[in-house]
């Protein structure tokens, strides 16, 4: 067992680069959309559509980024990614027309796969030894302030700078802050990531979930869970304010939506204090159930304000916990060997559905109305929870098969 602890400086350094990465490559965009649309002669819907298409492109790059992080080290990949992010921001800032703007935007999302959570989690696992899971929680808690900082910062900068100048400034921020930190991380010694960490199923001997057909099924269930959860959360979050308005909450809907961010950060803090002994599989189930639980409170009680507040808090809780289990669940189930590759596939599945869900939700609301569409989202979210819930059942079956087998001297399982 690797008992090394990740230095506090590593967690805070990664936290800073995650705030900058998410702030410059993701959160700043929505603030700048009106001026971008005006300059290129697009509607704002088309600009957001271009952003969603770039997210789809970025989702395809995540598995490759994960494999490279396993092979070369996450620190090196993040350093190169931060430099590439600066170049992408520069290209977007100087784009003479819509096509080149979209290409720059797509490049931003492709390189984001090398610098955001999925690769940062790999860096923590490679450096942190036995403390990796706790450090991942710490990192998500720090990085949870990215939107809190960059939405007002971008708005303030945009009062006296053009959107192009803002992107140029953010490119410089990636070069001057993120690249040096990631280069420093790349020079730190890595632990042994060639050995899987065994998973203990209640009342049984440890068994590796990565073994044989049971491991393949567990991995498929995990992918389904993350993909469905990403779809449901994205469908609701992108339309959060319009949904609350349509449900009769009026101007109060804006304040309801504003509760989401603090609830998201609070859920990570609560997990840090009290969730140390909880299996990450069950944490994934809780996270997946939070959104449908919130919708089941909101829909029958709307436009009751208390119901809307509970909905926002539960949705924020689920989203905050999802960010944690996205990194800790693959580690708990499959160990450190090949962690980057598996995490890349999980990120790809979640980001792909997250990018397509807002359009599907818009079409659904236009065809069926807001309330039926939200009930559909609640049902879809329950499918994701069911996928996570099935993982312990598969593991228990694997334990029974393990106990019914014997090992030969070279470690091959025989009947």
N, C-alpha and C positions, 0 to 999 in steps of 0.2 A: 504494500500500500504506500503511495506517495503522500507523505505528510507535510511536504513543503507548503508554506503559506505565501500567497501572493502579496508583494509589498503594497502598502497603502498608496504609495506614489504611483504605482501602475494603475490602480483603480481610478484615482483622481485624474491621471493623465488621459486614460481612455475615456473617462466621463467627459472631460473637456472636449476631446475630439469628436465624441458622439453628439454633444450639444451643437458644435459647429457644423458637423456633417449633416445632421438632420435639419438644423436651422437654415443652412445655405442651399442644400440640395432638395429640400422638400417643403418646409413650412413657409419660406419666404415667397414662394411662387404665387400663392393665392393672393397675397397683398399687391403684387405687381401686375396681375392679370388685366385689370381695366386699361392701364396704359399700353400694355403689350397689344391688346386687342385693337385699341384705337390706332396705334401706329401702323399695324399690318393690315388694317381694314377687315379684321375678323370680328365675329361675335365672341363674347366671352365664353359661350358654350363650346365654340370651336377650339378656343385656346385650352380650355379644360380637357377637351377631347384629345388634343395633341399630348397633353400631359399624361392622360390615362394610357395612350398608346406608348408613350415612352416608358411608363411603368411596366407595361407588358413586355417591352423589349428588355428592360432590366431584369425581369423575373427569369428570363431565359439564361442570363449570365450567372445567376446565383450558384448553380451546381458546379460550374467551372471554377468560380472563385473559391468555393469550398475545397475542391480538390487541390488547387494551387496552394491554399493555406496549409493543408495537410502536408504537402510535398516540400514547399519552400519555407514555410513558417509564416504565421499570420502577420507578424510585425513587418516583414518585407513586403508582403502583398498590400498591407495598409499604407505603407510609405509610398509605394508606387501609385496606389489608388488615390491618395491625397494629391499627389502631383497631377495625376490625370484629371481629378475633379477640378483643380484650378484651371487646367487647359480647357475643360468642357465649359466652365463658367465664362472663360474668356471668349471662346468661340460663340457661345450663346449671346454674349454682350455685344459682339461686333457683327452679328448675323445681318446681312443686308436685306434679307427677305424671309418670307415664311418657311420656305423649304430648308434653308440653311439654319434657321432658328430651330426647326423641329429636329434636325440632325444633331445640333448641339444639345438640345433637351434630351434626346435619346441617349447621347453619350453620357450626360450627367447621371442618368438612371442606371446605365450599364456599370459605370465606375462606382456608383453607390453600393453595389453588391460587394465591393472590396473594402469599404471603409465603415459601413454601418454595423448594426447589431450582429448580424450573422458572422462576420469575420472577427469582430471584437470579442464575441463569445469564444471563438476558437483561440484567440490570443490568450484569453484568461485561462482556458483549459490547458494550453501548452505551458503556461508560466506558473499556474496556481496550484498544481498538485491537488491534494485533498481538500483545499479550501475553495476550489473553483466554483462550486454551486452557490456558496454564500457570496462570493465576489460578483457573480452574475446578478444576484439580487441587488447588491450595492450599486452596480453599474446602471441598472435600469432605474434605480431611484434617482441617481444623479442626472442621467440623460432625460428623465421625465420633464425636466424644466426647459427643454429645447424650445417648445412652442411658447411657453410663458415668457421666454427671453426674446425670441426672434420675431414673433408677431409684432410686439410694440417697437422693437429695434428697427425692423424693416419699415414700418409705418413712419417712424421718426426720420429715418434716413431719406425716405422717398418724398418727404416734404420739401427737401432742398436738393435732391439728386434725381436724375432720371433712372428708369429701371435698368438701363445699360450700365450706368455708373455703379449702381448697387451691386449688380452681378460682378463687375470688375473688382470692387472692393471685397466682395465675398471670396473671389478667387484668390486674391492676395492673402486673405485670412487663412485659407487652407494651406497656402505655401508657407507662410510665416509661422504658423502655430502647429498645424496638424502634421506636416511633413517632419519637422524635427522630433516631435514626440514619438511618432511611429518609427523613425530611424533609431531612436533610443531603445524602443521596445524590441526592435529587430536584433539589437546587440545583446540583449539579456539571454542567459542560458535557458534552454527549454528542458522540460522534464521528459520522462519516458512516456510517449503516447502510443506505444506499440502493444500495450496489454489492455484488454477489455476489463471494465469494472463489473463485477458480478452484481446481479440484482437479487435482493432477498424478498421472496414472497412469503407472506405471513405464515408461520408455522412450518416452513420448509427449509431445506438446504438451499444455499445460493445457487442460482442458475443464470447463465448468460442469455439474455433475450435475443442475442444476435445469432443463436445457433439454429441452423437448418430451416425447415419450412415454417416453424413457429416464429422464428425471427423475421422471415419475409412477411408473414401475416401481420405481425406487430408493426413492422415498418409501414406496411400499406394502411393499416388502421390509423397510425399516427399521421400519415400524409393526408388521409381523408379528413381526419379531425381538424387539422390546421387549415386545410383548404376550405372546408365548410364554415369554420369559425371566421376565417378571414372574409369570406363572402358575406356572411350575415352582418358582421360588424361594419364593414365598408358600406353596405347598402343603407344602413341606418345613419351612420356618422356623417356621410357626405350630405345627406338630406335632413340632418337633425333639426335645423331651424325651420325650414319649410314644413316639415312634418308636424312640429309642435303648433305652428300657425294653423295648419289645416285641421288640426284636432280641436281648435277653438280656444287655444291658450293665449292668443293675441300677443301683445308685446312681452308678456311674461315668458314666452317661449325662448327668448334670447337669454334670459337669466337662467332658465332651466338648462339650456345648452352649455352655459358658462360653468355649470357645476361639474361637467364631465371631466375636465382637466384635473382639478383638485382631487376628485374621487379616484382618478387613475393613479396619481402619485400617492395618495393615502393608502390605496390597496397594497402598493409595493412596500410601504413603510410597515403596515400591519403584518404583512407576510414576513418581513425581516425580523420583527419582534416575536411573533408567535408561530410562524410556519416552519420552523427548523426541523421538526420531527415528522412533518407531513410528507407522504409520498408524492412525488411530482406528478404521477399519473392521476391521483385523486385531486391534486391541485388543478390539473388540466380539466377534469370533469367539472369542478366548481366554477372555473373560469368560463367554460362553455355554457353552463347553465345560467349564468348571471344575466345575459342579454334576454333570453326567452322569459326568464322570471320578471325582468323589468317590463317587457312588453305585456306580459299577462297582468301586471299591475296597472300599466298605463291605459290599455285599451278599454277595459270595462269601466274605469273610473273617469276617463277623460270627459270634460275638461277640468276635473278636480285638481287643484294645484299640488296637493300633497302627493297624489299618485304620480304626477309628472316629475316631482322632485325625487321620489323613490326610483323612478325609471332612470333618471340621469345618474343617480348614485350607483345603481346596480350595473348600468352599462359601463360606467367608468371603472368600477371594480373589476368587471370581466376583462376589459381591455388592458388594464394594468397588469393583471395576473397573466394574461396571455403573453405579454412581452417577456415575462419571466420564464414560463414553461416552454416557450419557443426555444430557449437555450438549455434549460435544465432537463427537460424530458428526454431528449435524445441522449444526453449524457447519462442519465439514470438507467435507461433501458439498454444502451449499447456500449457504454464505456467510451474511453478516449480514442481508441483506434478507429480511424476513419471518421472521426467526429465532424470535421469540416465538410466532408462530402455529404454526409447525412443531413447536416444542418442546412447545407446549400439546397438540397432537394426540398426540405421543409419550407424554407424561405421562398423558393420558387413557386411551390404549390399555393402558398398563402398569398403571395403578391399577385399571382396571376388572377386568382378569383377576386381579390380585392380591387383590381383594376377594372374588371368587367362588371362587377356587381352594381355600381351606381347607374350604369346605362340600363341594365336589366330592371332595376328598381324604378327608374323613370318610366320605362315602358309599362311596367306592371301597374303603377299608379294611374297612368293615363288610361289603361284598359279596364282595370277593376276598381280603382279608387284607393284611397290611402289606408283605410282600416283593413280591408281584405288583404292588401299587399303586406301590411305589417304582420297579420296572422300567418301568412305564408313564410315570412322571414323567421318568425318564432318557430315554426315547424322545421324549417331548414336548420336552424341553430340546434334544435334538439337532436337532429341526425349527427351533427358533429359531436355533441356530448355522448351520444350512444357509441360512436366510434372509439372515443377515449375510454368509455366504460367497459368496452369489450376487451381492452388490452389486459387487465388483470385476469380475466377469464382464460384468455389464451395462455398467459404465463402460468396459471395454475395447472392447466392441462399439460403444459410443457414440463412442469415439475413432476406430475404423476408419471409421465413417460420416462423422465430422467430416473426416477426412483425404481422404475420397472426395468431398467437397463443396467448393464454393467460395462465398465471400461476395460479395454485391453491394455496391455502394458504401454503401447505407444499412444494412448489417448483416444483411440477410435471407439465409438460407441457400438456395442454389439448386443444382440438380443440374447 
